[in-house]
Amino acid sequence: MSLRKIYYILALQFVVLFSNTMNLFAAPDERTFLHTDRTVYIAGQTVFYKLYVLDATTRNLSNLSKVGYILFRDANSNHVLKIRVDINRGVSSGCIELPDTLCSGVYQAVAFTSVMRNKGEQHFGFKDIVVANRYDKELNFKLLNSEQTPGRKGDFRNPVPTIKTDRMQYGPREKVSISLGNLNSKANVSVSVYEEPRIVTANTSIVETLAGTPVENAGVTSKGYYQSENRGKIVRGRVLDATLKKGIPAAIVLLSSPDTLANLQYARTDSDGRFQLLLSDYYAGKDLFFTIKDVPVNQKWIIEMEDGFSLAAKWKPALMPNNSDAKEFIEKSGNLVYINKSYQVNNDRYKDSVLNRNVICPQVYNCPVNKVYPGDFVPLKDFPEITVELLPKVIVSHQNNQYSVRVINAAFSTPFQQAPAVFMDGVFVDDVNKIIGLGSDRIKKIEVLSCERIIGDVIFQGIISITTKSNEILKSIPASHSCRIKNDYVSCGKNFVSINPIALNKNIPYLTQLLYWNPMLEVSATGNADVELYTSDNTASFRIQVEGVLEDGTPISSGSSFQVINPLNSNDK
Amino acid sequence: MKHTLCLSFLLVCASLTAQPDSKPQIPAKDPGFLTNLTGEVYIEYRGYRGNQYYLNDWVKSDILLTTGEMIYDRELKYNGLLDEVIWLNTAIPGLFKLDKATISDFWLKNTPDNSLHFRRININESTNSHQADIFAEVGVEGKISFFIHHKVSILEEQTITRDGKLYPYKIIGPTPTYYLKINSGRYILLPRLNRKSLLKLFPDQKKDIVKLQKQNHINLKTESGFCEMIILLNK
């Protein structure tokens, strides 16, 4: 082989290796933009939102993440509300009910996907809102100083949709026709028509947000660790030696959840002791019990779970004292809520969208099994007594104040050397002593599998599954090598319903600050779309805000306004 | 000298780019992201003369679970005697009998461009009225579907004498059974593979069946011939 050929082969190898290395660093990335119906709310009101998730490279709506996170934090960076949302083809819409106990002040909504953590929190989507509590009569809270808040203003060349209303002024309960145009392309936009608040916020449009490219955070060390949640939520954690504070590699972490069926999922820790588990819809809203399999004697291993909503950087907003305009607007907003409550009118109308989910239990076994119902026999005081009388394949021994359970191998009629997997109310039991005190008065059913069972690559020498009469597992305290967390629900996408006030009783006031919200307005290929809405009895200046993305991923944003005046008082503004 | 320098430069570059990433990476085959197969340890009974399995070799197979999830490239064998799927888990390693109720379909990929498709079907056993799940190979799927149950049965029991002791053993062999699934969704057991049993099931199409058989020279006593006829009938 000539030297030239050797060079050629080596050069080729080098190119392949180099491109592979580059691919490692080019971890997928996304950007988010959160469009909310308004920027000022009264505690207890509903926030309608649309979350845009765009591919950071192509700037098109992302198909990568299917799970999004939205959290609200106050000016002290305390998390006041957390929701997990389903993302479908790069968008998610729905509503969030603000707790009516929120204190008056500025809040920040933070929207992100798991994969965005790889590049640092500065890439997350932020939206500042003001929430006032209607029982707060002083309203002396501070507002955002928009002059000191960095924006991303600039000369953007994105197409600007034109917003045309059929008139500039309307009376109460009149129809408003709005036409959007000048786009020359299909677009997915969200439209909000709301009373223009006399409070200045530093919020940026989708165009400004996505045009800005924040400086990479040098301190970020998790490059590529966070995989995209394209099949569901991923829970992450770490198995540590509690004494040495060092990660334990190749430990098996078991996850199960209370159910009538014994269920189990597992993960192996990596070289740093970290693990990730994909959670199916089965776990939505359930208690998650994590434990470590086969912790060596005299070792203290613990599980540290990672909070999917955790934010390392604190929010330090530049604040300024409240002004009279803002106070007046908030007072008016509070009064409108009060009037609606007095007349029992709920203007935050929305329709439920039903989530059709395929809930599949990760069963430990699905085969014929020996079942015993202790209630069918004479009362037996505890589990050892039950095994002696009713479970010939199970042996309970007691040594040095410690109980141990063994199952007899059906194939050889000898006890297994290792302890079986014991489940109580569907959950893997981390300490066998938890079942010892259970007598026939508390146990509904016992299932025993006297063979070696496999789940993936994990073997258990027999299985005992106990179903208690009153879900005893919920009362149990996790062992030191276990932990228990509550999984969240996916916020289902409730949508705003526009009201036609002509059909309403004229003697009942119809007062609303949000006239229209459509998170999924489809703009046709000609680049036009029409919107119809009705004004309420609230006479004020209303803002039409449009945010969205064109078919090719170009962000677009535009705003306009119109007045609703009382014809009996032409000076009304 | 020039060549040596060039070579060293390329080698250094290659070794630099091949440095492993120092950050911990979750492996692509993390069990936390995979659907797990469940089953029990399988201990093969060796007192048989004959083959218990439909295919003698372990073949890479895909499994469709009843949950709708797919599991790819597991080494499987179909045991016709037990009517069970046996998994060779190379990670542990060991043989495991998979939970039948969790499997909907599986494909034994015995050749690179072909696979044998098995499905768990629920038949009404004529001998005892209870419903039974069996794994059967899908011969033809359509308006009329044809399934082959590659059953292995004990044909004879014998004893041999070794070192003055008597050892019993069983002679086993393939005893396939055939099922037709008709429009009603019912599975009908075919007593035998021949024209008579087909005509008995479809008396209205007697003329068509005879005509198709003659035209296409189909031997209805073979599985392939029967499949061919069902395909033609489905048309």
Chai-1 contact restraints between the chains, C-beta under 6 A:
chainA,res_idxA,chainB,res_idxB,connection_type,confidence,min_distance_angstrom,max_distance_angstrom,comment,restraint_id
A,L3,B,H3,contact,1.0,0.0,6.0,A-B,restraint_1
A,L10,B,L10,contact,1.0,0.0,6.0,A-B,restraint_2
A,Q13,B,A14,contact,1.0,0.0,6.0,A-B,restraint_3
A,F14,B,L10,contact,1.0,0.0,6.0,A-B,restraint_4
A,F14,B,C13,contact,1.0,0.0,6.0,A-B,restraint_5
A,F14,B,A14,contact,1.0,0.0,6.0,A-B,restraint_6
A,L17,B,A14,contact,1.0,0.0,6.0,A-B,restraint_7
A,L17,B,T17,contact,1.0,0.0,6.0,A-B,restraint_8
A,L17,B,A18,contact,1.0,0.0,6.0,A-B,restraint_9
A,F18,B,T17,contact,1.0,0.0,6.0,A-B,restraint_10
A,T21,B,T17,contact,1.0,0.0,6.0,A-B,restraint_11
A,L24,B,D21,contact,1.0,0.0,6.0,A-B,restraint_12
A,Y266,B,P31,contact,1.0,0.0,6.0,A-B,restraint_13
A,A267,B,P31,contact,1.0,0.0,6.0,A-B,restraint_14
A,A267,B,G32,contact,1.0,0.0,6.0,A-B,restraint_15
A,R268,B,P31,contact,1.0,0.0,6.0,A-B,restraint_16
A,D270,B,P24,contact,1.0,0.0,6.0,A-B,restraint_17
A,D270,B,I26,contact,1.0,0.0,6.0,A-B,restraint_18
A,S271,B,P24,contact,1.0,0.0,6.0,A-B,restraint_19
A,D272,B,P24,contact,1.0,0.0,6.0,A-B,restraint_20
A,Q276,B,I26,contact,1.0,0.0,6.0,A-B,restraint_21
A,Q276,B,G32,contact,1.0,0.0,6.0,A-B,restraint_22
A,L277,B,G32,contact,1.0,0.0,6.0,A-B,restraint_23
A,L278,B,F33,contact,1.0,0.0,6.0,A-B,restraint_24
A,I360,B,T67,contact,1.0,0.0,6.0,A-B,restraint_25
A,Y365,B,T38,contact,1.0,0.0,6.0,A-B,restraint_26
A,N366,B,D99,contact,1.0,0.0,6.0,A-B,restraint_27
A,N366,B,A101,contact,1.0,0.0,6.0,A-B,restraint_28
A,N366,B,T102,contact,1.0,0.0,6.0,A-B,restraint_29
A,C367,B,D99,contact,1.0,0.0,6.0,A-B,restraint_30
A,A411,B,I43,contact,1.0,0.0,6.0,A-B,restraint_31
A,C451,B,E40,contact,1.0,0.0,6.0,A-B,restraint_32
A,E452,B,V41,contact,1.0,0.0,6.0,A-B,restraint_33
A,R453,B,E40,contact,1.0,0.0,6.0,A-B,restraint_34
A,I454,B,G39,contact,1.0,0.0,6.0,A-B,restraint_35
A,I454,B,F96,contact,1.0,0.0,6.0,A-B,restraint_36
A,I455,B,N36,contact,1.0,0.0,6.0,A-B,restraint_37
A,I455,B,T38,contact,1.0,0.0,6.0,A-B,restraint_38
A,G456,B,P31,contact,1.0,0.0,6.0,A-B,restraint_39
A,G456,B,N36,contact,1.0,0.0,6.0,A-B,restraint_40
A,D457,B,A91,contact,1.0,0.0,6.0,A-B,restraint_41
A,D457,B,I92,contact,1.0,0.0,6.0,A-B,restraint_42
